[in-house]
Each structure stands twice: as structure tokens, then as C-alpha cells.
Amino acid sequence: MRCHHQCNPCKCGTAEGERRKQDAFVTLSAHREAVIRRAQRALLIVLLETGSAMADDVRKLVALPPTIGPKVFGAVPLPLARAGIIRADGFSKTCRPVGHARPVTLWALADRAAAVQWLADHPDLEDTFEQRKVGTASQRVLFSIHPTIEPGTAAATAAPGVEI
């Protein structure tokens, strides 16, 4: 892959930047699995309902506790894209003022049946990291999303019997 300057990626650092990004995503995935799972579920639910989504849509649905930074959202789409469930579908400007209207990836559903199956196979997880931080195993998830899917909507029709 070449950068927008058409230079050699090894010389301008894009290859190293990509490697570092992937390393960071692996680390985030290992330590923030519950948050990432929740965000992946939110992304798929939005895609089933509307057909396209971007990070802004997920951020509206998944609240982060103060101990977790928003960079965690960067690790959300890649496993779903690699599995062929979603695909990049261009770019759209972020609506978040702090994002300075920068372009972010717009995602589309690549395989509706696979998305429904993924949701069935990947339920919401308890956030054990937050439990350890609080110091009590009896405390359950500190933050959660459970979007309501109205009967008769595309997502409800596509996922009968699947608790989303």
C-alpha cells in the first residue's frame, strides 16, 4: 500500500505505523475484551438496522468508564472485517466536534447472515477488568448497552430468536 504521496511506504514510515497500530489493537483486545465485544455488537446491530455505520454510531451506544480511553474503539471493526462480516464502504466526516470533521471509515454489512450468527455466538461479556479494579467479584458489568430492536424492523426480522 502506498501513502497519498505515492512514496515508498518503508521510507516514509507508513508500514511501521501500520505495524504499531496492529500491535496496539492486539493489546487493546487483550485488555478490553468486554468493551470491544460490546462495541462490536453495537456496530453489527446498527448495520443490521441501517446498512451503514461509522465510529460515531458506536460511540453513541457504548459508554466508556473514565478508566478506558476512546482509542479502544479502533480495535472494533478489524476482526469483523477480516471475518467477511463487514466491509469498508468509503469515508464520512465525523460528527463529533472534538474530531474536527476528519474523515472516518464508513462500514457496510458484507454478510447479513454472518452478522446475525456472530451476534448469536458472541454474547455480551462481563467486564472482569473493571471488577478487579473495583475489588469485588460480586459487582457485575459497570456499563452496558442493550439497544432495543423494535419488532418488525430489519434487525428483528434478520435475527429472530437472537437476544441482541
TINULUM-297778 format. One record per atom (N, C-alpha, C): chain; residue number from 1; atom name; x, y, z. Coordinates in steps of 0.1 Angstrom, whole numbers. Layout:
<atoms>
+------+-------+-------+-------+-------+-------+
: nuse : kolke : kolfi :     u :     v :     w :
+------+-------+-------+-------+-------+-------+
:    A :   NUM :    CA :     X :     Y :     Z :
...
+------+-------+-------+-------+-------+-------+
</atoms>
This chain:
<atoms>
+------+-------+-------+-------+-------+-------+
: nuse : kolke : kolfi :     u :     v :     w :
+------+-------+-------+-------+-------+-------+
:    A :     1 :     N :     8 :   -12 :     0 :
:    A :     1 :    CA :     0 :     0 :     0 :
:    A :     1 :     C :     9 :    12 :     0 :
:    A :     2 :     N :     5 :    22 :    -8 :
:    A :     2 :    CA :    13 :    34 :    -9 :
:    A :     2 :     C :     5 :    45 :    -1 :
:    A :     3 :     N :    13 :    55 :     4 :
:    A :     3 :    CA :     7 :    66 :    11 :
:    A :     3 :     C :     2 :    76 :     0 :
:    A :     4 :     N :    -5 :    86 :     4 :
:    A :     4 :    CA :   -11 :    96 :    -6 :
:    A :     4 :     C :     0 :   104 :   -14 :
:    A :     5 :     N :    12 :   103 :   -10 :
:    A :     5 :    CA :    23 :   110 :   -17 :
:    A :     5 :     C :    29 :   101 :   -27 :
:    A :     6 :     N :    24 :    88 :   -28 :
:    A :     6 :    CA :    30 :    78 :   -38 :
:    A :     6 :     C :    44 :    75 :   -35 :
:    A :     7 :     N :    48 :    76 :   -23 :
:    A :     7 :    CA :    62 :    73 :   -19 :
:    A :     7 :     C :    63 :    58 :   -15 :
:    A :     8 :     N :    75 :    54 :   -13 :
:    A :     8 :    CA :    78 :    41 :    -8 :
:    A :     8 :     C :    74 :    40 :     7 :
:    A :     9 :     N :    64 :    31 :    10 :
:    A :     9 :    CA :    59 :    31 :    24 :
:    A :     9 :     C :    70 :    28 :    35 :
:    A :    10 :     N :    80 :    20 :    31 :
:    A :    10 :    CA :    91 :    17 :    40 :
:    A :    10 :     C :    99 :    30 :    44 :
:    A :    11 :     N :   101 :    39 :    34 :
:    A :    11 :    CA :   109 :    51 :    36 :
:    A :    11 :     C :   101 :    61 :    43 :
:    A :    12 :     N :    88 :    62 :    41 :
:    A :    12 :    CA :    80 :    73 :    48 :
:    A :    12 :     C :    74 :    69 :    61 :
:    A :    13 :     N :    75 :    56 :    65 :
:    A :    13 :    CA :    71 :    51 :    78 :
:    A :    13 :     C :    57 :    46 :    79 :
:    A :    14 :     N :    49 :    45 :    68 :
:    A :    14 :    CA :    36 :    40 :    69 :
:    A :    14 :     C :    35 :    25 :    73 :
:    A :    15 :     N :    45 :    18 :    68 :
:    A :    15 :    CA :    45 :     3 :    71 :
:    A :    15 :     C :    47 :     2 :    86 :
:    A :    16 :     N :    56 :     9 :    92 :
:    A :    16 :    CA :    59 :     8 :   106 :
:    A :    16 :     C :    47 :    14 :   114 :
:    A :    17 :     N :    40 :    24 :   109 :
:    A :    17 :    CA :    28 :    29 :   115 :
:    A :    17 :     C :    17 :    19 :   116 :
:    A :    18 :     N :    15 :    12 :   104 :
:    A :    18 :    CA :     5 :     1 :   104 :
:    A :    18 :     C :     9 :   -10 :   114 :
:    A :    19 :     N :    21 :   -14 :   115 :
:    A :    19 :    CA :    26 :   -24 :   124 :
:    A :    19 :     C :    23 :   -20 :   138 :
:    A :    20 :     N :    26 :    -8 :   141 :
:    A :    20 :    CA :    24 :    -3 :   155 :
:    A :    20 :     C :     9 :    -2 :   158 :
:    A :    21 :     N :     1 :     2 :   148 :
:    A :    21 :    CA :   -14 :     2 :   150 :
:    A :    21 :     C :   -19 :   -12 :   153 :
:    A :    22 :     N :   -15 :   -22 :   146 :
:    A :    22 :    CA :   -19 :   -36 :   148 :
:    A :    22 :     C :   -15 :   -41 :   162 :
:    A :    23 :     N :    -3 :   -37 :   166 :
:    A :    23 :    CA :     2 :   -41 :   179 :
:    A :    23 :     C :    -7 :   -35 :   190 :
:    A :    24 :     N :   -10 :   -22 :   188 :
:    A :    24 :    CA :   -19 :   -16 :   198 :
:    A :    24 :     C :   -33 :   -22 :   198 :
:    A :    25 :     N :   -38 :   -26 :   187 :
:    A :    25 :    CA :   -51 :   -32 :   186 :
:    A :    25 :     C :   -51 :   -46 :   194 :
:    A :    26 :     N :   -40 :   -53 :   192 :
:    A :    26 :    CA :   -39 :   -66 :   199 :
:    A :    26 :     C :   -39 :   -64 :   214 :
:    A :    27 :     N :   -31 :   -54 :   218 :
:    A :    27 :    CA :   -30 :   -51 :   233 :
:    A :    27 :     C :   -44 :   -47 :   238 :
:    A :    28 :     N :   -51 :   -38 :   231 :
:    A :    28 :    CA :   -64 :   -33 :   235 :
:    A :    28 :     C :   -74 :   -45 :   235 :
:    A :    29 :     N :   -73 :   -54 :   225 :
:    A :    29 :    CA :   -82 :   -65 :   225 :
:    A :    29 :     C :   -80 :   -74 :   237 :
:    A :    30 :     N :   -68 :   -76 :   241 :
:    A :    30 :    CA :   -65 :   -85 :   252 :
:    A :    30 :     C :   -69 :   -79 :   266 :
:    A :    31 :     N :   -69 :   -66 :   267 :
:    A :    31 :    CA :   -72 :   -60 :   280 :
:    A :    31 :     C :   -86 :   -53 :   281 :
:    A :    32 :     N :   -92 :   -52 :   270 :
:    A :    32 :    CA :  -105 :   -45 :   269 :
:    A :    32 :     C :  -116 :   -53 :   262 :
:    A :    33 :     N :  -115 :   -66 :   263 :
:    A :    33 :    CA :  -123 :   -76 :   255 :
:    A :    33 :     C :  -138 :   -73 :   257 :
:    A :    34 :     N :  -143 :   -70 :   269 :
:    A :    34 :    CA :  -157 :   -68 :   272 :
:    A :    34 :     C :  -162 :   -55 :   265 :
:    A :    35 :     N :  -154 :   -45 :   265 :
:    A :    35 :    CA :  -158 :   -32 :   259 :
:    A :    35 :     C :  -158 :   -34 :   244 :
:    A :    36 :     N :  -148 :   -40 :   238 :
:    A :    36 :    CA :  -147 :   -42 :   224 :
:    A :    36 :     C :  -158 :   -51 :   219 :
:    A :    37 :     N :  -161 :   -62 :   227 :
:    A :    37 :    CA :  -173 :   -70 :   223 :
:    A :    37 :     C :  -186 :   -62 :   223 :
:    A :    38 :     N :  -188 :   -54 :   233 :
:    A :    38 :    CA :  -200 :   -46 :   234 :
:    A :    38 :     C :  -200 :   -36 :   222 :
:    A :    39 :     N :  -189 :   -31 :   218 :
:    A :    39 :    CA :  -189 :   -21 :   207 :
:    A :    39 :     C :  -191 :   -29 :   193 :
:    A :    40 :     N :  -185 :   -41 :   192 :
:    A :    40 :    CA :  -187 :   -49 :   180 :
:    A :    40 :     C :  -202 :   -53 :   179 :
:    A :    41 :     N :  -208 :   -56 :   190 :
:    A :    41 :    CA :  -223 :   -59 :   190 :
:    A :    41 :     C :  -231 :   -47 :   185 :
:    A :    42 :     N :  -227 :   -36 :   191 :
:    A :    42 :    CA :  -234 :   -23 :   187 :
:    A :    42 :     C :  -232 :   -20 :   172 :
:    A :    43 :     N :  -220 :   -22 :   167 :
:    A :    43 :    CA :  -218 :   -19 :   153 :
:    A :    43 :     C :  -226 :   -28 :   144 :
:    A :    44 :     N :  -226 :   -41 :   148 :
:    A :    44 :    CA :  -234 :   -50 :   139 :
:    A :    44 :     C :  -249 :   -47 :   140 :
:    A :    45 :     N :  -254 :   -44 :   152 :
:    A :    45 :    CA :  -268 :   -40 :   154 :
:    A :    45 :     C :  -272 :   -28 :   145 :
:    A :    46 :     N :  -264 :   -18 :   145 :
:    A :    46 :    CA :  -266 :    -6 :   137 :
:    A :    46 :     C :  -266 :   -10 :   122 :
:    A :    47 :     N :  -256 :   -18 :   118 :
:    A :    47 :    CA :  -255 :   -22 :   104 :
:    A :    47 :     C :  -267 :   -30 :   100 :
:    A :    48 :     N :  -272 :   -39 :   109 :
:    A :    48 :    CA :  -284 :   -47 :   105 :
:    A :    48 :     C :  -296 :   -38 :   104 :
:    A :    49 :     N :  -297 :   -28 :   112 :
:    A :    49 :    CA :  -308 :   -19 :   112 :
:    A :    49 :     C :  -307 :    -9 :   100 :
:    A :    50 :     N :  -296 :    -3 :    98 :
:    A :    50 :    CA :  -295 :     8 :    88 :
:    A :    50 :     C :  -287 :     5 :    76 :
:    A :    51 :     N :  -278 :    -5 :    76 :
:    A :    51 :    CA :  -270 :    -8 :    65 :
:    A :    51 :     C :  -256 :    -2 :    64 :
:    A :    52 :     N :  -254 :     9 :    71 :
:    A :    52 :    CA :  -241 :    15 :    72 :
:    A :    52 :     C :  -239 :    22 :    86 :
:    A :    53 :     N :  -226 :    23 :    90 :
:    A :    53 :    CA :  -223 :    28 :   103 :
:    A :    53 :     C :  -209 :    33 :   103 :
:    A :    54 :     N :  -206 :    42 :   113 :
:    A :    54 :    CA :  -192 :    46 :   115 :
:    A :    54 :     C :  -190 :    47 :   130 :
:    A :    55 :     N :  -178 :    50 :   134 :
:    A :    55 :    CA :  -174 :    50 :   148 :
:    A :    55 :     C :  -183 :    59 :   156 :
:    A :    56 :     N :  -188 :    70 :   151 :
:    A :    56 :    CA :  -197 :    79 :   158 :
:    A :    56 :     C :  -209 :    71 :   163 :
:    A :    57 :     N :  -215 :    63 :   154 :
:    A :    57 :    CA :  -227 :    55 :   158 :
:    A :    57 :     C :  -224 :    46 :   170 :
:    A :    58 :     N :  -213 :    39 :   170 :
:    A :    58 :    CA :  -209 :    30 :   181 :
:    A :    58 :     C :  -206 :    38 :   194 :
:    A :    59 :     N :  -200 :    50 :   192 :
:    A :    59 :    CA :  -197 :    58 :   204 :
:    A :    59 :     C :  -209 :    63 :   211 :
:    A :    60 :     N :  -220 :    65 :   203 :
:    A :    60 :    CA :  -233 :    69 :   209 :
:    A :    60 :     C :  -239 :    58 :   218 :
:    A :    61 :     N :  -236 :    46 :   214 :
:    A :    61 :    CA :  -242 :    34 :   221 :
:    A :    61 :     C :  -234 :    28 :   232 :
:    A :    62 :     N :  -221 :    30 :   232 :
:    A :    62 :    CA :  -212 :    23 :   241 :
:    A :    62 :     C :  -205 :    34 :   250 :
:    A :    63 :     N :  -210 :    35 :   262 :
:    A :    63 :    CA :  -204 :    44 :   272 :
:    A :    63 :     C :  -191 :    38 :   277 :
:    A :    64 :     N :  -181 :    46 :   278 :
:    A :    64 :    CA :  -168 :    42 :   284 :
:    A :    64 :     C :  -167 :    47 :   298 :
:    A :    65 :     N :  -162 :    38 :   307 :
:    A :    65 :    CA :  -159 :    44 :   320 :
:    A :    65 :     C :  -147 :    52 :   320 :
:    A :    66 :     N :  -145 :    61 :   330 :
:    A :    66 :    CA :  -133 :    70 :   329 :
:    A :    66 :     C :  -120 :    63 :   328 :
:    A :    67 :     N :  -119 :    50 :   332 :
:    A :    67 :    CA :  -106 :    43 :   332 :
:    A :    67 :     C :  -102 :    38 :   318 :
:    A :    68 :     N :  -111 :    39 :   308 :
:    A :    68 :    CA :  -108 :    34 :   295 :
:    A :    68 :     C :  -109 :    45 :   285 :
:    A :    69 :     N :   -99 :    47 :   277 :
:    A :    69 :    CA :   -98 :    58 :   267 :
:    A :    69 :     C :  -105 :    54 :   254 :
:    A :    70 :     N :  -109 :    63 :   246 :
:    A :    70 :    CA :  -117 :    61 :   234 :
:    A :    70 :     C :  -109 :    54 :   223 :
:    A :    71 :     N :   -96 :    53 :   224 :
:    A :    71 :    CA :   -88 :    46 :   214 :
:    A :    71 :     C :   -92 :    31 :   213 :
:    A :    72 :     N :   -99 :    26 :   223 :
:    A :    72 :    CA :  -104 :    12 :   223 :
:    A :    72 :     C :  -113 :    10 :   211 :
:    A :    73 :     N :  -120 :    20 :   206 :
:    A :    73 :    CA :  -129 :    18 :   195 :
:    A :    73 :     C :  -122 :    15 :   182 :
:    A :    74 :     N :  -109 :    18 :   181 :
:    A :    74 :    CA :  -102 :    15 :   169 :
:    A :    74 :     C :  -100 :     0 :   167 :
:    A :    75 :     N :  -101 :    -8 :   178 :
:    A :    75 :    CA :  -100 :   -22 :   176 :
:    A :    75 :     C :  -113 :   -30 :   173 :
:    A :    76 :     N :  -123 :   -22 :   172 :
:    A :    76 :    CA :  -137 :   -28 :   170 :
:    A :    76 :     C :  -139 :   -35 :   156 :
:    A :    77 :     N :  -137 :   -28 :   145 :
:    A :    77 :    CA :  -141 :   -33 :   132 :
:    A :    77 :     C :  -132 :   -44 :   126 :
:    A :    78 :     N :  -119 :   -43 :   129 :
:    A :    78 :    CA :  -110 :   -52 :   121 :
:    A :    78 :     C :  -113 :   -67 :   122 :
:    A :    79 :     N :  -116 :   -73 :   133 :
:    A :    79 :    CA :  -119 :   -87 :   133 :
:    A :    79 :     C :  -132 :   -90 :   125 :
:    A :    80 :     N :  -141 :   -81 :   126 :
:    A :    80 :    CA :  -154 :   -83 :   118 :
:    A :    80 :     C :  -151 :   -82 :   103 :
:    A :    81 :     N :  -142 :   -73 :    99 :
:    A :    81 :    CA :  -139 :   -71 :    85 :
:    A :    81 :     C :  -131 :   -83 :    80 :
:    A :    82 :     N :  -122 :   -88 :    88 :
:    A :    82 :    CA :  -114 :  -100 :    84 :
:    A :    82 :     C :  -122 :  -112 :    83 :
:    A :    83 :     N :  -133 :  -113 :    91 :
:    A :    83 :    CA :  -142 :  -124 :    90 :
:    A :    83 :     C :  -152 :  -123 :    78 :
:    A :    84 :     N :  -151 :  -112 :    71 :
:    A :    84 :    CA :  -160 :  -110 :    60 :
:    A :    84 :     C :  -174 :  -106 :    63 :
:    A :    85 :     N :  -177 :  -102 :    76 :
:    A :    85 :    CA :  -190 :   -98 :    80 :
:    A :    85 :     C :  -193 :   -84 :    76 :
:    A :    86 :     N :  -183 :   -75 :    77 :
:    A :    86 :    CA :  -185 :   -61 :    74 :
:    A :    86 :     C :  -174 :   -57 :    64 :
:    A :    87 :     N :  -175 :   -46 :    57 :
:    A :    87 :    CA :  -165 :   -41 :    48 :
:    A :    87 :     C :  -165 :   -26 :    48 :
:    A :    88 :     N :  -153 :   -21 :    45 :
:    A :    88 :    CA :  -152 :    -6 :    44 :
:    A :    88 :     C :  -160 :    -1 :    32 :
:    A :    89 :     N :  -167 :    10 :    34 :
:    A :    89 :    CA :  -175 :    15 :    23 :
:    A :    89 :     C :  -173 :    30 :    21 :
:    A :    90 :     N :  -160 :    34 :    21 :
:    A :    90 :    CA :  -157 :    48 :    19 :
:    A :    90 :     C :  -155 :    55 :    32 :
:    A :    91 :     N :  -156 :    68 :    32 :
:    A :    91 :    CA :  -153 :    76 :    44 :
:    A :    91 :     C :  -165 :    86 :    46 :
:    A :    92 :     N :  -166 :    91 :    58 :
:    A :    92 :    CA :  -176 :   101 :    61 :
:    A :    92 :     C :  -169 :   110 :    72 :
:    A :    93 :     N :  -173 :   122 :    72 :
:    A :    93 :    CA :  -167 :   131 :    83 :
:    A :    93 :     C :  -174 :   128 :    96 :
:    A :    94 :     N :  -166 :   128 :   106 :
:    A :    94 :    CA :  -171 :   126 :   120 :
:    A :    94 :     C :  -180 :   138 :   124 :
:    A :    95 :     N :  -190 :   135 :   131 :
:    A :    95 :    CA :  -199 :   145 :   136 :
:    A :    95 :     C :  -195 :   150 :   150 :
:    A :    96 :     N :  -185 :   144 :   156 :
:    A :    96 :    CA :  -181 :   148 :   169 :
:    A :    96 :     C :  -172 :   160 :   168 :
:    A :    97 :     N :  -176 :   171 :   174 :
:    A :    97 :    CA :  -168 :   183 :   173 :
:    A :    97 :     C :  -153 :   181 :   177 :
:    A :    98 :     N :  -150 :   172 :   186 :
:    A :    98 :    CA :  -136 :   170 :   190 :
:    A :    98 :     C :  -129 :   163 :   179 :
:    A :    99 :     N :  -136 :   157 :   170 :
:    A :    99 :    CA :  -129 :   150 :   158 :
:    A :    99 :     C :  -126 :   160 :   147 :
:    A :   100 :     N :  -129 :   172 :   148 :
:    A :   100 :    CA :  -126 :   182 :   138 :
:    A :   100 :     C :  -130 :   179 :   124 :
:    A :   101 :     N :  -142 :   172 :   122 :
:    A :   101 :    CA :  -147 :   168 :   109 :
:    A :   101 :     C :  -138 :   160 :   101 :
:    A :   102 :     N :  -129 :   152 :   107 :
:    A :   102 :    CA :  -119 :   144 :   100 :
:    A :   102 :     C :  -127 :   132 :    94 :
:    A :   103 :     N :  -122 :   127 :    83 :
:    A :   103 :    CA :  -128 :   115 :    77 :
:    A :   103 :     C :  -126 :   103 :    86 :
:    A :   104 :     N :  -136 :    95 :    87 :
:    A :   104 :    CA :  -136 :    82 :    94 :
:    A :   104 :     C :  -142 :    71 :    85 :
:    A :   105 :     N :  -138 :    59 :    87 :
:    A :   105 :    CA :  -143 :    48 :    78 :
:    A :   105 :     C :  -158 :    46 :    80 :
:    A :   106 :     N :  -165 :    45 :    69 :
:    A :   106 :    CA :  -179 :    42 :    68 :
:    A :   106 :     C :  -179 :    27 :    66 :
:    A :   107 :     N :  -187 :    19 :    74 :
:    A :   107 :    CA :  -187 :     5 :    73 :
:    A :   107 :     C :  -201 :     0 :    68 :
:    A :   108 :     N :  -201 :   -10 :    60 :
:    A :   108 :    CA :  -213 :   -16 :    55 :
:    A :   108 :     C :  -213 :   -31 :    58 :
:    A :   109 :     N :  -225 :   -36 :    58 :
:    A :   109 :    CA :  -227 :   -51 :    61 :
:    A :   109 :     C :  -223 :   -58 :    48 :
:    A :   110 :     N :  -214 :   -68 :    50 :
:    A :   110 :    CA :  -210 :   -76 :    38 :
:    A :   110 :     C :  -217 :   -89 :    38 :
:    A :   111 :     N :  -221 :   -94 :    50 :
:    A :   111 :    CA :  -228 :  -107 :    50 :
:    A :   111 :     C :  -238 :  -107 :    62 :
:    A :   112 :     N :  -251 :  -104 :    59 :
:    A :   112 :    CA :  -261 :  -103 :    69 :
:    A :   112 :     C :  -263 :  -116 :    77 :
:    A :   113 :     N :  -263 :  -127 :    71 :
:    A :   113 :    CA :  -264 :  -140 :    78 :
:    A :   113 :     C :  -253 :  -142 :    88 :
:    A :   114 :     N :  -241 :  -139 :    84 :
:    A :   114 :    CA :  -229 :  -140 :    92 :
:    A :   114 :     C :  -230 :  -130 :   104 :
:    A :   115 :     N :  -235 :  -118 :   102 :
:    A :   115 :    CA :  -237 :  -109 :   113 :
:    A :   115 :     C :  -246 :  -114 :   123 :
:    A :   116 :     N :  -258 :  -119 :   119 :
:    A :   116 :    CA :  -267 :  -125 :   128 :
:    A :   116 :     C :  -261 :  -137 :   136 :
:    A :   117 :     N :  -254 :  -145 :   129 :
:    A :   117 :    CA :  -248 :  -157 :   136 :
:    A :   117 :     C :  -237 :  -152 :   146 :
:    A :   118 :     N :  -229 :  -142 :   142 :
:    A :   118 :    CA :  -219 :  -137 :   151 :
:    A :   118 :     C :  -225 :  -131 :   164 :
:    A :   119 :     N :  -236 :  -124 :   162 :
:    A :   119 :    CA :  -243 :  -119 :   174 :
:    A :   119 :     C :  -248 :  -131 :   183 :
:    A :   120 :     N :  -253 :  -141 :   177 :
:    A :   120 :    CA :  -258 :  -153 :   185 :
:    A :   120 :     C :  -246 :  -160 :   192 :
:    A :   121 :     N :  -235 :  -160 :   185 :
:    A :   121 :    CA :  -223 :  -167 :   190 :
:    A :   121 :     C :  -215 :  -159 :   200 :
:    A :   122 :     N :  -217 :  -146 :   200 :
:    A :   122 :    CA :  -208 :  -137 :   208 :
:    A :   122 :     C :  -217 :  -128 :   218 :
:    A :   123 :     N :  -222 :  -133 :   229 :
:    A :   123 :    CA :  -230 :  -125 :   238 :
:    A :   123 :     C :  -221 :  -115 :   245 :
:    A :   124 :     N :  -228 :  -106 :   251 :
:    A :   124 :    CA :  -221 :   -95 :   259 :
:    A :   124 :     C :  -213 :  -102 :   270 :
:    A :   125 :     N :  -202 :   -96 :   273 :
:    A :   125 :    CA :  -193 :  -102 :   283 :
:    A :   125 :     C :  -193 :   -94 :   296 :
:    A :   126 :     N :  -191 :  -100 :   307 :
:    A :   126 :    CA :  -188 :   -93 :   319 :
:    A :   126 :     C :  -175 :   -86 :   318 :
:    A :   127 :     N :  -174 :   -74 :   324 :
:    A :   127 :    CA :  -161 :   -67 :   323 :
:    A :   127 :     C :  -153 :   -70 :   336 :
:    A :   128 :     N :  -145 :   -81 :   335 :
:    A :   128 :    CA :  -137 :   -86 :   346 :
:    A :   128 :     C :  -126 :   -76 :   350 :
:    A :   129 :     N :  -121 :   -69 :   340 :
:    A :   129 :    CA :  -111 :   -59 :   343 :
:    A :   129 :     C :  -117 :   -49 :   353 :
:    A :   130 :     N :  -129 :   -44 :   351 :
:    A :   130 :    CA :  -135 :   -34 :   360 :
:    A :   130 :     C :  -138 :   -40 :   373 :
:    A :   131 :     N :  -142 :   -53 :   373 :
:    A :   131 :    CA :  -145 :   -60 :   386 :
:    A :   131 :     C :  -132 :   -60 :   394 :
:    A :   132 :     N :  -121 :   -64 :   388 :
:    A :   132 :    CA :  -108 :   -64 :   396 :
:    A :   132 :     C :  -104 :   -51 :   401 :
:    A :   133 :     N :  -106 :   -40 :   393 :
:    A :   133 :    CA :  -103 :   -27 :   397 :
:    A :   133 :     C :  -111 :   -23 :   409 :
:    A :   134 :     N :  -124 :   -26 :   409 :
:    A :   134 :    CA :  -132 :   -22 :   420 :
:    A :   134 :     C :  -129 :   -31 :   432 :
:    A :   135 :     N :  -125 :   -43 :   429 :
:    A :   135 :    CA :  -121 :   -52 :   440 :
:    A :   135 :     C :  -132 :   -61 :   445 :
:    A :   136 :     N :  -142 :   -63 :   437 :
:    A :   136 :    CA :  -153 :   -72 :   442 :
:    A :   136 :     C :  -157 :   -80 :   430 :
:    A :   137 :     N :  -157 :   -93 :   432 :
:    A :   137 :    CA :  -162 :  -102 :   422 :
:    A :   137 :     C :  -177 :  -102 :   421 :
:    A :   138 :     N :  -184 :   -97 :   431 :
:    A :   138 :    CA :  -199 :   -96 :   431 :
:    A :   138 :     C :  -204 :   -85 :   422 :
:    A :   139 :     N :  -196 :   -75 :   419 :
:    A :   139 :    CA :  -200 :   -64 :   410 :
:    A :   139 :     C :  -201 :   -69 :   396 :
:    A :   140 :     N :  -212 :   -67 :   389 :
:    A :   140 :    CA :  -213 :   -71 :   375 :
:    A :   140 :     C :  -209 :   -60 :   366 :
:    A :   141 :     N :  -213 :   -60 :   354 :
:    A :   141 :    CA :  -208 :   -50 :   344 :
:    A :   141 :     C :  -212 :   -36 :   349 :
:    A :   142 :     N :  -202 :   -27 :   348 :
:    A :   142 :    CA :  -204 :   -14 :   353 :
:    A :   142 :     C :  -211 :    -5 :   342 :
:    A :   143 :     N :  -210 :    -9 :   330 :
:    A :   143 :    CA :  -216 :    -1 :   319 :
:    A :   143 :     C :  -221 :   -11 :   309 :
:    A :   144 :     N :  -231 :    -8 :   302 :
:    A :   144 :    CA :  -237 :   -18 :   293 :
:    A :   144 :     C :  -245 :   -11 :   283 :
:    A :   145 :     N :  -246 :   -17 :   271 :
:    A :   145 :    CA :  -256 :   -13 :   261 :
:    A :   145 :     C :  -264 :   -25 :   258 :
:    A :   146 :     N :  -277 :   -23 :   257 :
:    A :   146 :    CA :  -286 :   -33 :   252 :
:    A :   146 :     C :  -296 :   -25 :   243 :
:    A :   147 :     N :  -292 :   -22 :   231 :
:    A :   147 :    CA :  -301 :   -15 :   222 :
:    A :   147 :     C :  -314 :   -22 :   220 :
:    A :   148 :     N :  -325 :   -15 :   220 :
:    A :   148 :    CA :  -338 :   -21 :   218 :
:    A :   148 :     C :  -340 :   -23 :   203 :
:    A :   149 :     N :  -344 :   -34 :   199 :
:    A :   149 :    CA :  -347 :   -36 :   185 :
:    A :   149 :     C :  -362 :   -38 :   185 :
:    A :   150 :     N :  -369 :   -29 :   178 :
:    A :   150 :    CA :  -383 :   -29 :   177 :
:    A :   150 :     C :  -388 :   -40 :   168 :
:    A :   151 :     N :  -399 :   -47 :   172 :
:    A :   151 :    CA :  -404 :   -58 :   164 :
:    A :   151 :     C :  -408 :   -52 :   150 :
:    A :   152 :     N :  -405 :   -61 :   140 :
:    A :   152 :    CA :  -408 :   -57 :   126 :
:    A :   152 :     C :  -397 :   -49 :   119 :
:    A :   153 :     N :  -387 :   -45 :   127 :
:    A :   153 :    CA :  -376 :   -38 :   120 :
:    A :   153 :     C :  -367 :   -48 :   113 :
:    A :   154 :     N :  -358 :   -43 :   105 :
:    A :   154 :    CA :  -349 :   -52 :    97 :
:    A :   154 :     C :  -341 :   -61 :   106 :
:    A :   155 :     N :  -335 :   -55 :   117 :
:    A :   155 :    CA :  -327 :   -63 :   126 :
:    A :   155 :     C :  -335 :   -74 :   133 :
:    A :   156 :     N :  -347 :   -70 :   137 :
:    A :   156 :    CA :  -356 :   -80 :   144 :
:    A :   156 :     C :  -359 :   -92 :   134 :
:    A :   157 :     N :  -362 :   -88 :   122 :
:    A :   157 :    CA :  -366 :   -98 :   112 :
:    A :   157 :     C :  -354 :  -107 :   108 :
:    A :   158 :     N :  -342 :  -101 :   108 :
:    A :   158 :    CA :  -330 :  -108 :   104 :
:    A :   158 :     C :  -325 :  -117 :   115 :
:    A :   159 :     N :  -329 :  -114 :   128 :
:    A :   159 :    CA :  -324 :  -122 :   139 :
:    A :   159 :     C :  -335 :  -127 :   148 :
:    A :   160 :     N :  -345 :  -134 :   142 :
:    A :   160 :    CA :  -355 :  -139 :   151 :
:    A :   160 :     C :  -349 :  -149 :   162 :
:    A :   161 :     N :  -353 :  -147 :   174 :
:    A :   161 :    CA :  -349 :  -155 :   185 :
:    A :   161 :     C :  -335 :  -152 :   190 :
:    A :   162 :     N :  -328 :  -143 :   184 :
:    A :   162 :    CA :  -315 :  -139 :   189 :
:    A :   162 :     C :  -316 :  -128 :   198 :
:    A :   163 :     N :  -311 :  -129 :   210 :
:    A :   163 :    CA :  -312 :  -118 :   220 :
:    A :   163 :     C :  -301 :  -109 :   217 :
:    A :   164 :     N :  -304 :   -97 :   213 :
:    A :   164 :    CA :  -295 :   -86 :   210 :
:    A :   164 :     C :  -295 :   -75 :   220 :
+------+-------+-------+-------+-------+-------+
</atoms>
